[in-house]
Amino acid sequence: MERSPRSHATGIVKNAYHNGYARWVLRLYGMPVTPDDASWLVAQLYADAYADAVETALWIEKGVDRDLYAVALSPEQRDAMLRVMIDPPDGLAELCGALMREHRGQGPLNSCVHRADGAT
């Protein structure tokens, strides 16, 4: 039976806590990502539903399942992450900024925007 995207994300959080304390799950694009932030990102990638986003979510989950220190990301995977980072948690701000700097000058970006009014 295939797990739903929400159960995938919940699994990350369950696997990433040790003795009640959160630890870094892994590094994405050189940036540390906490269990809660990884869960948020994976859920957003599954919700996006494009093949590159789902592949990226699976890749991140594989890194968590294997307890890897870092996960290497292809340009397509970095693009998928940037695309879904609309109003990301504060813990992903550094990652989002790094991805945006990589794409500067490559077209309009509407990602990584914190919206105070809660609009999407």
C-alpha positions, -999 to +999 in steps of 0.1 A: +000+000+000+014+034-010+017+060+017+000+094+011+022+125+009+012+135+044+023+102+058+056+105+040+062+139+057+051+126+091+075+097+087+104+121+083+095+138+115+092+105+134+125+092+120+144+124+127+137+128+164+160+110+189+153+109+226+128+137+222+153+161+207+152+172+171+184+168+151+194+180+117+179+157+091+204+164+063+219+192+043+202+203+011+223+225-011+247+228+018+221+242+042+210+223+073+173+213+073+154+203+105+129+175+106+099+198+106+113+219+077+121+187+057+085+175+063+071+208+052+093+208+020+084+172+012+047+179+016+049+209-007+068+189-033+041+161-033+014+187-034+030+203-065+025+169-082+048+175-111+072+147-119+103+166-109+088+177-076+077+141-067+111+128-077+127+155-054+105+145-025+114+109-029+151+118-031+149+138+001+130+109+018+156+085+006+183+106+022+164+107+055+158+070+054+194+063+049+204+088+075+226+106+051+245+138+061+238+155+028+218+149-004+231+160-037+205+177-058+203+181-096+194+214-112+159+201-119+155+191-082+167+225-071+142+242-095+114+220-081+123+230-045+124+267-054+091+265-072+073+251-041+088+274-015+060+299-013+058+313+023+084+288+036+091+283+073+118+305+087+142+275+089+142+272+051+149+309+045+187+304+040+181+275+016+155+295-003+178+325-005+207+303-018+184+287-045+172+322-055+207+335-058+215+306-081+186+315-104+190+353-103+187+366-138+170+335-152+135+348-153+108+359-128+105+342-095+076+344-072+089+319-047+103+323-012+079+351-004+067+354+031+032+368+030+022+386+061-015+386+050-016+349+045-026+352+009-014+325-015 
